[in-house]
Amino acid sequence: MKTPRPLRSTGTPRAARTPADRRTRRTGSGAPPPLALATALLAGVLLPAATALPGAGGSARAAAPGPSVRLISDTRLDDRALYFVSYHGLVNNNSFQKNGLLTHRGHQYAAWYTADRSAVIARRALGTTGWHTLRLDHRLTADDSHNVISMGVSAADGRLHVLMDSHSGGLYYVMSEAGLMSEPAARAWRRDALGPVRTSLGGLRLTEQFTYPQFIAAPGGALQLSYRAGVSGNGRNGLAEYDGGQWRALGEWSGSTGTYTSEHGSSSTRSMYLHGIDYSADGTLHAFYTWREGNGAVLRAGGGLANHDTGYVRSTDRGRTWRTADGTVVGTTGGGDRVAVGTPGTIADALGPDHALMNQESQATDSRNLPHAVISHVPGRFGRCGTDYVRDRVNHGRAFHVHRDAAGTWHKTEIPEPLRSSQRTKLAFDRHDNAYAILPFGRIAAASAASGWTDWTVLHDASGLNAFGEVVLDETRLPQDGVLSFLYQERSSGTAPSPLHVIDFALPG
């Protein structure tokens, strides 16, 4: 089911590579050698790096600064946020929330569950540290870290949309009054402006098994919703769209059937888990993903993750049809032809199911609208995944940067910082196309565009944060004011509530 592609892999010592690590190298890239980041450590944050060299990826670039981070502020949202560990994560900081933290028209919004399980939404003006919190009329129904809160903004009518507390069941939805988000400085932040909690999207019911809501701001001011219908190992991705004041279903676009066969066994059902679904500046909708098989027989041993391969598709018509990176149409939303496990031309990085590959990691696009992702797994040089994927990822897991260049070649580079966690990493770019990976516990690694993103170095070691696992990145703020902003929760024990923070870093201007 998997066909090899040209893929350039860097970051793994040649002598240590196994067949699972090796990839075909592309020659004549013209990329300069990795930059040495001339930095100094100050209070756990590196000062600005040396000026980057031109020529990343073989194309000329004007001189630009390399990656750097400067701590601006670290504010507490809640001294007593809800805390319980489920599926090795927390409900308030699962990094696949889209968006648990967002910025719109000079104001930032955050969503979480406080100690009494109430869902709350807070707002602050950018440049301030004072948050104003509103409590929704809903309390978390289950100790399940999948039941995150996601927010989105329909720019055309200025409404805030909130979905929460869903894992393979129903949903809880809030839609604000029109105009609340359009002029936040002139609108009072009050509970009745957010509207009541509903169990449908204005009467639209998408599925009885609803999970992973992700709002996407679409070109033209519409708001789209990505979701999974079904369950783990047997689910499909779908899209809905809010435009003209109403929601409508666009339909499902990924398939869950067909046969996948590994060297150990076969599976006939699966789910596509998205690493993200985002528009680039040119209006292209990008989606990286991994497959999770419904039958553990594909694994060498129990206790692993039946995840395999990193796939990629894109849409140039707002998610109606799906194409490979080369432009071949391979699926129609709401139609009979769906993106499936055996669809040719969709694999960006082939990897079998025995390497503890994580699902729902991260993606982003650079200024040339080219797709990038961060994935993580146990490299082949450490052997195959054993009987405990959490232990194996803590001991041997690494994050990898995967991207496609303008010539159509996929590249994969190991980020040389051990995960020391089973959790996920987030990816972001500054305005100079330097890449930033926010690793578990709030550590920040970065690579310069001038090196072709091969000189990954830790810029912030997160010492003193006491953060638990993943962070929730504000993907909407960075393009607006150059600030890397993320939410993290302090580690606690048992179910004792713990502080929830938003931390801000200035990136090169």
DRENNU-385048 format. One line per field, with one value per residue (C-alpha): residue number from 1; x, y, z. Coordinates in Angstrom, 1 decimal. Each point is the difference from the previous one (the first is absolute). Example, Ala and Ser with C-alpha at 12.3 -4.5 7.8 and 13.67 -1.06 7.14 Angstrom:
<atoms>
drennu = (1 / 2)
px = (12.3 / 1.4)
py = (-4.5 / 3.4)
pz = (7.8 / -0.7)
</atoms>
This chain:
<atoms>
drennu = (1 / 2 / 3 / 4 / 5 / 6 / 7 / 8 / 9 / 10 / 11 / 12 / 13 / 14 / 15 / 16 / 17 / 18 / 19 / 20 / 21 / 22 / 23 / 24 / 25 / 26 / 27 / 28 / 29 / 30 / 31 / 32 / 33 / 34 / 35 / 36 / 37 / 38 / 39 / 40 / 41 / 42 / 43 / 44 / 45 / 46 / 47 / 48 / 49 / 50 / 51 / 52 / 53 / 54 / 55 / 56 / 57 / 58 / 59 / 60 / 61 / 62 / 63 / 64 / 65 / 66 / 67 / 68 / 69 / 70 / 71 / 72 / 73 / 74 / 75 / 76 / 77 / 78 / 79 / 80 / 81 / 82 / 83 / 84 / 85 / 86 / 87 / 88 / 89 / 90 / 91 / 92 / 93 / 94 / 95 / 96 / 97 / 98 / 99 / 100 / 101 / 102 / 103 / 104 / 105 / 106 / 107 / 108 / 109 / 110 / 111 / 112 / 113 / 114 / 115 / 116 / 117 / 118 / 119 / 120 / 121 / 122 / 123 / 124 / 125 / 126 / 127 / 128 / 129 / 130 / 131 / 132 / 133 / 134 / 135 / 136 / 137 / 138 / 139 / 140 / 141 / 142 / 143 / 144 / 145 / 146 / 147 / 148 / 149 / 150 / 151 / 152 / 153 / 154 / 155 / 156 / 157 / 158 / 159 / 160 / 161 / 162 / 163 / 164 / 165 / 166 / 167 / 168 / 169 / 170 / 171 / 172 / 173 / 174 / 175 / 176 / 177 / 178 / 179 / 180 / 181 / 182 / 183 / 184 / 185 / 186 / 187 / 188 / 189 / 190 / 191 / 192 / 193 / 194 / 195 / 196 / 197 / 198 / 199 / 200 / 201 / 202 / 203 / 204 / 205 / 206 / 207 / 208 / 209 / 210 / 211 / 212 / 213 / 214 / 215 / 216 / 217 / 218 / 219 / 220 / 221 / 222 / 223 / 224 / 225 / 226 / 227 / 228 / 229 / 230 / 231 / 232 / 233 / 234 / 235 / 236 / 237 / 238 / 239 / 240 / 241 / 242 / 243 / 244 / 245 / 246 / 247 / 248 / 249 / 250 / 251 / 252 / 253 / 254 / 255 / 256 / 257 / 258 / 259 / 260 / 261 / 262 / 263 / 264 / 265 / 266 / 267 / 268 / 269 / 270 / 271 / 272 / 273 / 274 / 275 / 276 / 277 / 278 / 279 / 280 / 281 / 282 / 283 / 284 / 285 / 286 / 287 / 288 / 289 / 290 / 291 / 292 / 293 / 294 / 295 / 296 / 297 / 298 / 299 / 300 / 301 / 302 / 303 / 304 / 305 / 306 / 307 / 308 / 309 / 310 / 311 / 312 / 313 / 314 / 315 / 316 / 317 / 318 / 319 / 320 / 321 / 322 / 323 / 324 / 325 / 326 / 327 / 328 / 329 / 330 / 331 / 332 / 333 / 334 / 335 / 336 / 337 / 338 / 339 / 340 / 341 / 342 / 343 / 344 / 345 / 346 / 347 / 348 / 349 / 350 / 351 / 352 / 353 / 354 / 355 / 356 / 357 / 358 / 359 / 360 / 361 / 362 / 363 / 364 / 365 / 366 / 367 / 368 / 369 / 370 / 371 / 372 / 373 / 374 / 375 / 376 / 377 / 378 / 379 / 380 / 381 / 382 / 383 / 384 / 385 / 386 / 387 / 388 / 389 / 390 / 391 / 392 / 393 / 394 / 395 / 396 / 397 / 398 / 399 / 400 / 401 / 402 / 403 / 404 / 405 / 406 / 407 / 408 / 409 / 410 / 411 / 412 / 413 / 414 / 415 / 416 / 417 / 418 / 419 / 420 / 421 / 422 / 423 / 424 / 425 / 426 / 427 / 428 / 429 / 430 / 431 / 432 / 433 / 434 / 435 / 436 / 437 / 438 / 439 / 440 / 441 / 442 / 443 / 444 / 445 / 446 / 447 / 448 / 449 / 450 / 451 / 452 / 453 / 454 / 455 / 456 / 457 / 458 / 459 / 460 / 461 / 462 / 463 / 464 / 465 / 466 / 467 / 468 / 469 / 470 / 471 / 472 / 473 / 474 / 475 / 476 / 477 / 478 / 479 / 480 / 481 / 482 / 483 / 484 / 485 / 486 / 487 / 488 / 489 / 490 / 491 / 492 / 493 / 494 / 495 / 496 / 497 / 498 / 499 / 500 / 501 / 502 / 503 / 504 / 505 / 506 / 507 / 508 / 509)
px = (0.0 / 3.0 / 2.1 / 3.4 / 0.6 / 3.0 / 0.6 / 3.1 / 0.7 / 2.4 / 0.8 / 0.7 / 3.6 / 0.9 / 1.6 / -3.0 / -2.6 / -2.1 / -2.1 / -3.0 / 2.1 / 1.4 / -1.5 / 1.1 / 2.0 / -0.5 / 3.2 / 0.7 / -2.2 / 2.4 / -0.9 / 2.8 / 1.4 / -2.0 / 0.5 / 1.6 / -2.5 / 2.2 / -2.1 / 0.3 / -2.3 / -1.8 / -2.6 / -0.6 / -0.7 / 2.6 / 0.9 / -0.4 / 1.9 / 2.6 / -1.2 / -1.1 / 1.7 / -1.9 / -0.7 / -2.3 / -1.1 / 2.0 / -2.0 / 1.5 / -1.1 / 0.7 / 2.0 / -2.4 / 0.4 / 0.2 / -2.5 / -0.1 / -2.5 / -0.3 / -2.3 / -2.7 / -2.4 / -1.3 / -3.6 / -2.2 / -3.4 / -1.2 / 1.6 / -2.2 / -0.6 / -1.5 / 2.6 / -0.2 / 2.2 / -1.9 / 1.5 / 3.3 / -1.1 / -2.1 / -3.3 / 1.2 / 3.2 / -0.4 / 1.9 / -2.5 / -2.5 / -0.8 / -0.3 / 0.3 / 1.9 / -0.7 / 0.6 / -2.4 / 0.0 / 2.4 / -1.4 / 0.9 / -2.4 / 0.6 / -2.3 / 0.4 / -1.8 / 0.5 / 0.1 / -3.8 / 0.0 / -1.6 / 0.9 / 1.3 / 1.0 / 2.4 / 1.0 / 2.9 / 1.2 / 3.4 / 2.8 / -1.8 / 0.1 / -3.5 / -2.5 / -3.7 / -1.7 / -3.6 / -1.5 / -2.1 / -3.1 / 1.8 / 2.1 / 2.3 / -2.0 / 2.9 / 3.6 / 1.2 / 2.8 / -1.4 / -3.0 / 1.9 / -1.4 / 0.5 / -0.8 / -0.4 / -1.0 / -2.3 / 1.5 / -2.9 / -2.4 / 2.4 / -1.3 / 2.0 / -0.7 / 0.8 / -0.1 / 0.8 / -0.3 / -0.2 / 1.5 / -1.8 / -3.4 / -2.0 / 1.2 / -0.4 / 0.0 / -0.1 / -0.4 / 0.4 / -2.0 / 1.0 / 2.7 / 1.5 / 3.3 / 0.0 / 0.5 / 1.2 / 1.1 / -3.5 / -1.9 / -0.5 / 1.3 / -3.1 / -1.5 / -3.3 / 2.0 / 1.3 / -3.4 / -1.4 / 1.6 / -1.6 / 0.3 / 0.0 / 1.5 / -3.1 / -2.1 / 2.6 / 1.0 / 3.1 / 0.5 / -0.9 / 3.7 / 1.6 / 3.7 / 2.9 / -1.7 / 2.4 / -1.1 / 1.6 / -0.2 / -0.7 / 0.7 / -2.9 / -1.0 / -1.7 / 0.8 / 0.5 / -0.1 / 2.1 / -1.2 / 0.2 / -3.0 / 0.3 / 2.6 / 3.7 / 1.0 / -3.3 / -0.7 / -0.2 / 0.8 / -2.7 / -0.5 / -2.8 / -0.2 / -1.5 / -0.8 / -2.9 / -1.0 / -0.6 / 1.9 / -0.2 / 1.7 / 2.5 / 0.4 / 2.8 / 3.2 / 2.2 / -0.7 / 0.2 / -0.2 / 2.4 / 2.8 / 3.3 / 2.6 / 3.2 / 2.6 / -1.9 / -3.7 / -2.8 / -2.7 / -3.2 / -1.1 / 1.9 / -0.2 / 1.9 / 1.4 / 0.8 / 3.2 / -1.9 / -2.3 / 1.0 / -0.2 / 3.2 / 0.0 / -0.7 / -3.3 / 1.2 / -1.3 / 2.7 / -0.4 / 2.8 / -1.2 / 0.8 / -2.1 / -1.0 / -1.0 / -3.0 / 1.7 / 3.1 / 1.1 / 2.0 / 2.4 / 2.9 / -1.1 / -2.9 / 0.3 / 1.1 / -1.8 / -1.5 / 0.9 / 1.9 / 1.2 / -0.2 / -2.4 / -0.7 / -2.8 / -1.1 / -3.1 / -0.2 / -3.8 / -0.6 / -0.1 / -2.4 / 2.6 / 3.3 / 3.3 / 3.4 / 2.9 / 0.5 / -3.5 / -1.8 / -3.6 / -0.5 / -3.1 / -3.3 / -1.6 / -3.4 / 0.6 / 0.7 / 3.7 / 1.8 / 3.7 / 0.8 / 2.9 / 1.1 / -0.5 / 3.1 / 2.2 / -1.1 / 2.9 / 2.5 / 1.9 / -0.4 / 0.3 / -1.3 / -2.2 / 2.8 / 1.6 / -2.5 / -0.9 / -2.2 / -3.2 / -1.4 / 3.4 / 0.5 / 0.3 / 0.6 / 0.8 / 2.9 / -0.2 / 0.2 / -3.1 / 2.0 / -1.2 / 1.9 / -0.8 / 1.5 / -0.4 / 1.5 / 0.8 / 2.7 / 2.8 / 1.0 / 3.5 / -1.6 / -1.7 / -3.7 / -2.6 / -0.4 / -3.0 / -0.5 / -0.1 / 0.0 / 3.2 / 1.6 / -0.8 / 1.3 / 3.2 / 0.7 / -2.6 / 1.1 / -1.8 / 0.6 / -0.6 / -1.5 / -0.4 / -0.4 / 2.2 / -1.0 / 1.4 / -2.3 / 2.4 / -0.9 / 2.6 / 0.2 / 2.3 / 0.4 / -0.2 / 2.9 / -1.7 / -1.4 / -3.8 / 0.2 / -3.8 / -2.7 / -1.6 / -0.2 / 1.9 / -1.3 / 1.4 / 0.1 / 1.9 / 1.1 / -0.2 / 3.5 / -1.0 / 2.0 / -1.7 / -0.8 / -1.0 / -1.6 / 0.9 / -1.6 / 0.3 / 0.2 / 3.6 / 0.6 / 2.3 / 0.5 / 1.6 / 1.0 / -1.5 / 3.5 / 1.2 / -3.0 / -1.3 / 2.8 / 1.7 / -2.5 / 1.1 / -1.7 / -0.7 / -2.0 / 0.3 / -3.2 / 1.8 / -2.2 / -3.4 / -0.9 / -2.2 / -1.9 / 0.6 / -1.6 / -0.7 / -2.9 / 1.5 / -1.8 / 0.4 / -1.9 / 2.1 / 3.5 / -0.8 / -1.6 / 2.7 / 2.9 / -0.6 / 0.2 / -2.7 / -1.0 / -2.1 / 1.5 / -1.1 / 2.2 / 0.6 / -2.0 / -0.8 / -3.2 / -2.8 / 1.3 / -0.8 / 3.1 / 0.8 / -0.7 / 2.2 / 0.5 / 3.6 / 1.1 / 3.3 / 1.0 / 1.5 / 2.2 / -1.7)
py = (0.0 / 2.3 / 1.2 / 1.6 / 3.6 / 2.2 / 1.3 / 1.7 / -0.9 / 1.9 / 0.1 / -3.7 / -1.1 / -2.1 / -2.7 / -0.3 / -0.3 / -3.1 / -0.7 / 1.7 / 3.2 / 0.1 / 2.0 / 0.8 / 3.2 / 2.7 / 1.4 / 3.5 / 1.8 / 2.9 / 0.5 / 1.6 / -1.9 / 0.4 / 3.3 / 0.0 / 1.9 / 2.6 / 0.4 / 0.7 / -1.4 / 2.6 / -1.2 / -3.1 / 1.9 / 0.5 / 3.4 / 0.6 / -2.4 / 1.0 / 1.3 / -2.7 / -0.7 / 0.2 / -3.0 / -2.3 / -2.9 / 1.2 / 3.2 / 3.5 / 1.7 / 3.5 / 0.0 / -0.6 / -0.6 / -3.6 / -1.3 / 1.4 / 0.3 / 2.7 / -0.5 / 2.7 / -1.2 / -3.0 / 0.5 / -2.2 / -0.7 / -2.1 / -1.0 / -3.0 / -1.5 / -3.5 / -2.7 / -3.7 / -2.2 / -1.9 / -1.7 / 1.4 / 3.6 / 2.8 / 1.3 / 3.6 / -0.3 / -2.6 / 1.6 / -1.1 / 2.6 / 2.4 / 2.4 / 0.0 / 3.3 / 2.5 / 3.6 / 2.2 / 3.8 / 0.8 / -2.2 / -3.5 / -2.7 / -3.1 / -2.9 / -2.6 / -1.9 / 1.3 / -2.1 / -0.4 / -1.3 / 3.1 / 1.0 / 3.6 / 2.5 / 2.9 / 3.1 / 2.5 / 2.8 / -0.7 / 1.7 / -0.5 / -2.7 / 0.4 / -2.8 / 0.4 / -3.4 / -1.1 / -3.2 / -2.1 / -1.9 / -3.3 / -2.4 / -2.7 / -3.3 / -2.5 / -0.3 / -0.3 / 2.1 / -0.2 / 2.3 / 3.2 / 3.5 / 1.4 / 3.5 / 1.7 / 3.4 / 0.5 / 3.3 / 0.9 / 0.5 / 0.3 / -3.0 / -2.2 / -3.7 / -2.5 / -3.8 / -2.2 / -3.2 / -2.5 / -3.4 / -2.4 / 1.3 / 3.2 / 3.6 / 3.2 / 3.2 / 3.8 / 2.7 / 3.6 / 3.0 / 1.6 / 2.6 / -1.0 / -0.8 / 2.8 / 2.9 / -1.6 / 3.3 / 1.5 / -3.1 / -1.0 / -3.5 / -1.4 / -3.5 / 0.7 / 1.1 / -3.6 / -1.6 / -3.3 / -3.4 / -2.1 / -3.7 / 0.6 / 2.5 / 2.2 / -3.1 / -1.8 / -3.4 / -1.3 / -3.4 / -1.9 / -0.7 / 3.4 / 0.6 / 2.4 / 3.3 / 2.3 / 3.4 / 1.4 / 3.6 / -0.3 / 2.5 / 2.5 / 0.1 / -3.4 / -2.3 / -3.7 / -2.9 / -3.2 / -2.9 / -3.8 / -2.2 / -3.5 / -1.3 / -0.7 / -2.6 / 0.4 / 3.7 / 2.5 / 3.7 / 2.4 / 3.7 / 2.5 / 3.7 / 3.1 / 2.7 / 2.4 / -0.6 / -3.8 / -3.2 / -2.7 / -3.3 / -0.4 / -3.8 / -2.5 / -0.1 / -2.8 / -3.7 / -2.6 / -3.2 / -2.0 / -2.4 / 1.0 / -2.7 / 0.2 / -2.7 / -1.2 / 0.0 / 1.9 / 2.5 / 0.8 / 3.3 / 3.1 / 3.7 / 2.9 / 2.2 / 3.5 / 1.7 / 3.2 / 1.5 / 3.6 / 2.5 / 1.6 / 3.6 / -1.1 / -1.6 / -3.7 / -2.2 / -2.4 / -3.2 / -2.3 / -3.1 / -3.5 / -3.2 / -2.0 / -3.6 / -1.5 / -3.4 / -0.3 / -3.1 / 2.4 / 0.5 / -2.1 / 0.0 / 1.3 / 3.3 / 2.0 / 2.6 / -1.4 / 3.3 / 0.0 / 2.3 / 3.8 / 0.9 / 3.4 / 1.3 / 3.5 / 1.8 / 3.1 / 0.3 / 0.4 / -3.6 / -1.2 / -2.2 / -1.3 / -0.3 / -1.6 / 2.3 / -0.4 / 1.1 / -3.2 / 0.0 / -2.9 / 0.8 / 1.9 / 1.3 / -1.5 / -2.3 / -3.6 / 0.4 / 0.6 / 0.3 / -3.6 / -1.9 / -1.3 / 3.2 / 0.5 / 3.0 / 1.0 / -1.2 / 2.6 / -2.3 / -3.8 / -1.6 / -3.2 / -0.4 / -1.2 / 3.4 / 1.6 / 2.7 / 2.6 / 1.2 / 3.6 / 1.8 / 3.3 / 1.7 / 3.5 / 1.7 / 2.3 / 3.3 / -1.8 / -2.0 / -3.2 / -2.7 / -1.0 / -2.4 / -1.2 / -3.7 / -2.1 / -3.7 / -2.3 / -0.1 / -3.4 / 0.3 / -0.7 / -3.1 / -0.6 / 1.2 / -2.4 / -0.8 / 3.5 / 2.9 / 2.6 / -1.4 / -0.4 / 3.6 / 1.3 / -1.9 / 0.3 / 2.2 / 2.8 / 2.7 / 0.4 / 2.9 / -1.1 / 2.5 / 0.2 / 2.3 / 2.0 / -2.7 / -2.6 / -2.0 / -1.0 / 0.5 / -1.3 / 1.3 / -1.3 / 2.7 / -1.0 / 0.4 / -3.1 / 0.2 / -1.4 / -0.2 / -1.9 / 3.4 / 2.1 / 2.9 / 3.2 / 1.7 / 3.7 / 2.5 / 3.6 / 2.6 / -1.0 / -3.7 / -1.2 / -3.0 / -0.5 / -3.3 / 0.3 / -3.3 / -1.7 / 2.0 / 3.3 / -0.4 / 1.9 / -1.2 / 1.9 / -0.3 / 2.7 / 0.4 / 0.7 / -3.5 / -1.7 / -0.7 / -2.4 / 1.9 / -0.8 / 1.4 / 0.4 / 3.7 / -0.3 / -2.9 / 0.8 / -0.4 / 1.2 / -0.3 / -3.4 / -0.5 / -3.3 / -1.4 / 1.8 / 3.7 / 1.7 / 2.4 / 3.2 / -0.6 / 3.2 / 2.5 / -0.6 / 1.3 / 3.1 / 1.3 / -2.4 / -1.4 / -3.7 / -0.5 / -3.3 / -1.4 / -2.5 / -1.6 / -0.7 / -3.6 / -1.2 / -3.4 / -2.0 / 2.4 / 3.0 / 3.2 / 1.8 / 3.4 / 0.7 / 2.5 / 1.9 / 0.8 / 2.4 / 0.2 / 2.6 / -1.4 / 1.9 / 3.0)
pz = (0.0 / 0.3 / -2.9 / 0.6 / -1.0 / -0.3 / 3.5 / 1.4 / 3.6 / 2.2 / 3.7 / 0.7 / 0.2 / -3.1 / 2.1 / 2.2 / -2.8 / -0.5 / -3.1 / 1.8 / 0.3 / -3.6 / -2.8 / -3.5 / -0.1 / -2.5 / -1.4 / -1.2 / 2.5 / 0.2 / 3.7 / 2.1 / 3.1 / 3.2 / 1.8 / 3.4 / 2.2 / 1.7 / 3.1 / 3.7 / 2.7 / 2.2 / 2.5 / -2.0 / -3.2 / -2.8 / -1.3 / -3.8 / -2.2 / -2.7 / -3.3 / -2.3 / -3.3 / -3.4 / -2.2 / 2.0 / -2.2 / -2.9 / -0.5 / 0.7 / 3.2 / 1.3 / 3.2 / 2.9 / 3.7 / 1.3 / 2.5 / 3.6 / 2.8 / 2.7 / 3.0 / 0.2 / 2.7 / 1.8 / 1.4 / 2.0 / -1.5 / 2.9 / 3.4 / 0.2 / -3.4 / -0.4 / 0.1 / -0.7 / -2.2 / -2.7 / -3.0 / 1.4 / -0.5 / 1.5 / -1.3 / 0.2 / -2.0 / -2.7 / -2.8 / -2.7 / 1.3 / -2.8 / 1.5 / 3.8 / -0.3 / -2.8 / -0.9 / -2.0 / -0.5 / 2.7 / 2.7 / 1.1 / 1.2 / 2.1 / 0.8 / 2.8 / 2.8 / 3.5 / 3.2 / 0.3 / -3.6 / -1.4 / -3.5 / -0.1 / -2.7 / 0.8 / -1.9 / 0.2 / -2.2 / -1.5 / 1.9 / 3.3 / 2.7 / 1.4 / -1.1 / 0.3 / 0.4 / -0.8 / 1.2 / -2.4 / 1.1 / -0.4 / 2.0 / -1.3 / -0.1 / 0.1 / 1.1 / -3.6 / -1.3 / -3.5 / 1.0 / -0.7 / -0.7 / -3.5 / -1.2 / -3.4 / -1.4 / -3.0 / -1.2 / -2.3 / 2.9 / 3.0 / 2.0 / 2.3 / -0.3 / 2.8 / -0.1 / 3.1 / 1.9 / -2.9 / -0.5 / -2.3 / 1.2 / 0.0 / 0.0 / 2.0 / -2.0 / 0.7 / -2.6 / 1.0 / -1.1 / -3.3 / 0.1 / 3.4 / -1.6 / -2.6 / 2.4 / 3.3 / 1.5 / -0.4 / 1.0 / 3.7 / 0.8 / 1.7 / 0.4 / -1.9 / -3.1 / -0.4 / -0.3 / 1.4 / 0.0 / -2.8 / -1.0 / -3.8 / -2.4 / -0.3 / -0.7 / -2.1 / 1.3 / -1.7 / 1.6 / 3.2 / 0.5 / 0.0 / 1.0 / -0.6 / -1.0 / -1.8 / -1.3 / -3.1 / -1.2 / -3.8 / -2.7 / -0.4 / 3.6 / 0.4 / 2.8 / -0.5 / 2.5 / -0.3 / 2.1 / 0.3 / -0.5 / 1.5 / 2.5 / 0.3 / -2.6 / -1.9 / -0.7 / -2.9 / -0.2 / -0.9 / -0.7 / 0.8 / -1.0 / 1.6 / -2.5 / -0.3 / 3.7 / -0.4 / 0.3 / -2.7 / -0.3 / -2.9 / 0.8 / 0.7 / -2.0 / 1.4 / -0.2 / 2.8 / -2.0 / -2.1 / 0.9 / 1.5 / 0.5 / 2.0 / 0.4 / 3.0 / -1.0 / -1.7 / 0.9 / -1.8 / 1.8 / 1.1 / 0.8 / -1.6 / 2.8 / -1.2 / 1.0 / -1.0 / -2.5 / -1.0 / -2.8 / -1.3 / -1.3 / -3.6 / 1.1 / -0.1 / 2.8 / 1.2 / 2.0 / 1.3 / 1.8 / 1.2 / -0.1 / 3.0 / -0.7 / 1.7 / 0.4 / 2.3 / -2.0 / -2.2 / 3.0 / 1.0 / 3.6 / 2.1 / 1.8 / -3.0 / -2.2 / -3.2 / -1.8 / -3.2 / -2.8 / -0.4 / -2.8 / -1.6 / -2.1 / -1.0 / -1.3 / -2.2 / 0.1 / 3.8 / 0.8 / -2.7 / -1.8 / 1.2 / -2.0 / 0.5 / 0.4 / -3.8 / -0.8 / -0.7 / 1.2 / 2.5 / 1.9 / 0.1 / 3.2 / 0.3 / -3.0 / -0.5 / -0.7 / 3.3 / 1.0 / 1.0 / 1.5 / -3.4 / -2.0 / -2.2 / 0.3 / 3.5 / 2.2 / 1.0 / 2.4 / 0.1 / 3.4 / 1.3 / 3.1 / 2.4 / 0.7 / 2.4 / -2.6 / 1.7 / -1.6 / -0.1 / 0.3 / -1.9 / -3.4 / -1.4 / -3.3 / -0.8 / -1.9 / -3.3 / 1.0 / 0.2 / 2.5 / 3.1 / 2.9 / 3.2 / 0.7 / 2.8 / 0.4 / 1.2 / -2.6 / -1.4 / 1.5 / 3.4 / -1.3 / -0.4 / 2.4 / 2.9 / 2.1 / 1.4 / -2.4 / 2.8 / 1.5 / -3.4 / -1.0 / 3.4 / -0.3 / -3.8 / -1.7 / -2.3 / -1.9 / -3.8 / -2.3 / -3.3 / -2.9 / -3.8 / -2.0 / -3.1 / -2.2 / 1.4 / 2.2 / 3.6 / 2.7 / 3.5 / 2.7 / 3.6 / 2.7 / 2.2 / 3.4 / 1.7 / 0.6 / 3.5 / -0.3 / -1.8 / -0.9 / -3.1 / -1.5 / -1.7 / -3.1 / -0.9 / -2.3 / 0.5 / -2.8 / -1.2 / -0.5 / 3.0 / 1.5 / 3.7 / 1.6 / 3.4 / 1.6 / 3.0 / 3.3 / -2.0 / -1.3 / -3.2 / -2.8 / -3.2 / -3.4 / -2.5 / -3.4 / -1.4 / 1.0 / -1.7 / 3.6 / 0.8 / 2.9 / 2.8 / 3.3 / 3.4 / 0.7 / 3.2 / 2.4 / 1.9 / 3.3 / 2.9 / -1.9 / 1.6 / -3.1 / -0.6 / -3.4 / -2.9 / -0.7 / -1.8 / -2.6 / -1.1 / -3.7 / -0.9 / 2.0 / -1.5 / -3.5 / 1.6 / 2.3 / -0.1 / 3.5 / 0.8 / 2.6 / 1.5 / 2.9 / 2.4 / 3.3 / 3.0 / 1.0 / 3.0 / 1.6 / 0.0 / -0.7 / 1.9 / -2.0 / -1.3 / -1.5 / -3.7 / -1.8 / -3.3 / -0.8 / -2.8 / -1.9 / -2.5 / -3.2 / -2.5 / -1.5)
</atoms>
